[in-house]
Amino acid sequence: MKILVVGGGGREHAIVWKLSQSPRVSRIYCAPGNGGIASMAECIEIEATDLDGITVFAREKEIDLTVVAPDDPLAMGMVDKLEANGLRAFGPRKAAARLESSKVYAKEFMKKYGIPTAEYQAFESYEDALSYLKQADFPVVVKADGLALGKGVIIASSREEAENALREMLLEGRFGDAGKRILIEEFITGPEVSILAFTDGRTAIPMVSSQDHKRVYDGDKGPNTGGMGAFSPSPFYTADIAKYVEKNIIEPTIRGMGEEGSPFKGVLYFGLMLTSDGPKVLEYNARFGDPETQAVLPRLKSDLLEIMEAVIDERLDQMQIDWDDRAAACVVLASGGYPGSYDKGIPIEIGEVTDCLLFHAGTAQGLHGLVTNGGRVLGVTALGKDLEQCIRKVYGSINRIYFKGMHYRRDIGRIKEREQ
């Protein structure tokens, strides 16, 4: 089979890596791909958001399956367009992808179907939102409604911080159209857990649990990023909690989307907070998480292609999905200045890295070798008998990698004591 993977980050590298292990895969293309993906797939210079370009390429090359991985093309309706042209595609259609592309839609959906989440109010007017803050309890969470590269969530500990967030989003347009509507949410606390699930619109099969680190600096300090690292499994996600989540969150979500006339087919990501009142949904993502995918897919023993085809054909209930019992951890190496402005084209030196996987995110092939080409540059992943062994392997390998300005968190996975 000929496969096309849409996207060019660490998540897509992990997907390409896993798909390449299927005996039925003969060739993989990736659009646009990156410097690491190029070692196992043919990278095509088509942007991930170019719906027409992707469709034309898939038709001309007679692609058997297109995997749409990033949020933007899903929200734009790439799967709908591919299917309308008689092409097989993995990922939710535009109407289902609203669970991620509109936080207001997602909150209203959860309220309608009784899915536990934080209390909220939605606003389009700066004045109305400002008035609401006068009677709010702090801290509060201010969220841009649309897609904002994982950076559209601000935890405001004071009224001044909240007012600044409102001004940036609603008046100054910091997140463009994504911030024209905002949510002000109740601040809830507890360990965070990411649960990804394969679903064909009727059946959902959760993957192994994981947890990511959004803040840029150690100790969960600094601004939010797209994710600075992840590990799997979460020590907090017990069998009893998993049973509760499946019954009260995952199953009602899948059933509700069907009742809405927008069955969700693909990977649905549940960002959960394990509060003292029970698990609550922080957010949905309509695709594999990043960097959670780099910690979860290395633990998948089953054929990813077979799973994706079962999702498309709505026969997921016939699948047995097997997982490696070992733990996994991924640490992201980022460009200097990220998540703010950063330079590109900086040479990357990689020494002998053993017993680890290198998932490229923001890399490209320069004239004289590999160079940086994004904010998050590399994800270093290791499997081990336990989380501690994974962490030792990863940080040992990071010592053999260098590019000017490189920074990373040194506490990935070391959170158990702090959150108890």
Secondary structure, 3 states (H helix, E strand, C coil): CEEEEEECCHHHHHHHHHHCCCCCCCEEEEEECCCCHHHCCEECCCCCCCHHHHHHHHHHCCCCEEEECCHHHHHHCHHHHHHHCCCCEECCCHHHHHHHHCHHHHHHHHHHCCCCECCEEEECCHHHHHHHHCCCCCCEEEEECCCCCCCCEEEECCHHHHHHHHHHHHHCCCCHHHHCCEEEEECCCCCEEEEEEEEECCCEEECCCEEECCEEECCCEEEECCCCEEEECCCCCCHHHHHHHHHHHHHHHHHHHHHCCCCCEEEEEEEEEEECCEEEEEEEECCCCCCHHHHHHHHECCCHHHHHHHHHCCCHHHCCCCECCCEEEEEEEECCCCCCCCCCCCECEECCCCCCEEEECCEEEECCEEEECCCEEEEEEEEECCHHHHHHHHHHHHCCEECCCCECCCCCCCCHHHHC
